[in-house]
Amino acid sequence: MNNSPSSRRAGDVILDLRAISLSFGGVKALTDISFDVREHEIRAIIGPNGAGKSSMLNVINGVYRPQQGEIIYRGQHLRDMDTHAAAESGIARTFQNIALFKGMTVLDNIMTGRNLKMQSNFLMQALYIGPARREENAHRIKVEEVIDFLEIQHIRKTPVGRLPYGLQKRVELGRALAAEPQILLLDEPMAGMNVEEKQDMCRFILDVNEQFGTTIVLIEHDMGVVMDISDRVVVLDYGKKIGDGTPDEIRSNQDVINAYLGVAH
């Protein structure tokens, strides 16, 4: 299978961020940033430390509400997006620092990704009767499909806290995939990984995009990874956008070169 960006075909704009500005007190985290994300593409956000990359992801999934600008998702203007509404609308997220339940098994951690899709009430779930039993069985089938996809069948009953870092990151990806997202936000999915673990994660990200058709927005510091797997790249520096385009266009962008080499500062 050819998973290169040129072999994929992005669709229409699914997410449009227009003139986003975000401040914390007198500190400007993001200033007048605009870019869009197309359906089925892999869209990278890069930049030096402190550039505002995680803040931008937090705006997209409702953790932060920008003071200025607008977010248009599937043609709808979102003014009061919060994390729950973002999740319900099909936006899932992994985090820079692993946010798993360390004492729970791999299977149970990934099951938590199905919570928003559960219809039975708390009492029925607690008693495990009628529709609740059938519903949980259906959700478990979905979770087992994710486990098979990520090739972690051998650790499905292992508490997450006992796993090496690379596998914990894979479990966190699994929990996000269990929600069947339309847009998957990945915040440094390969941070702290060795070369082999990075190769595995790259393969899974490409397969999620190719096989599930999931739109992916990721932050990543490994420029080799970004240039290999991304369709388009937006570059931030000190909370401002300094570049936006294909990997080839970004490689030759003098503002981007200056920011990464420190010439401009």
HUCORUR-V290321 format. One line per field, one symbol per residue. ss: DSSP state (h for helix, s for strand, l for the rest). phi: phi as a letter, one per 40 degrees, with the letter a starting at -180 (. if undefined). A space follows every 50 residues. Layout:
ss->???
phi->???
This chain:
ss->llllhhhlllllssssssssssssllsssssssssssslllsssssllll llhhhhhhhhlllllllssssssllsssllllhhhhhhllssssllllll llllshhhhhhhhhhhhllllhhhhhhllhhhhhhhhhhhhhhhhhhhhl llhhhlllshhhllhhhhhhhhhhhhhhllllssssslllllllhhhhhh hhhhhhhhhhhlllssssslllhhhhhhhllssssssllsssssslhhhh hllhhhhhhhhllll
phi->.cbcdcccbccccbbbbbfcbbbbgccccbbfcbabbcdgcbbcbbicdg chccccccccbgcbbccbgabbbfgbcbbbcbccccccchbbabbcbdbb cccccddcccccccdcccbccccccccfbfdcccccccccccccccccdc fbdcbcbccdccccddcccccccccccccfccbbcbcfcbcgccdccccc cdcccccdccccgccbbbbacccccdccbccabbbbafgbcbaaicdccc dbccccdccccgccb
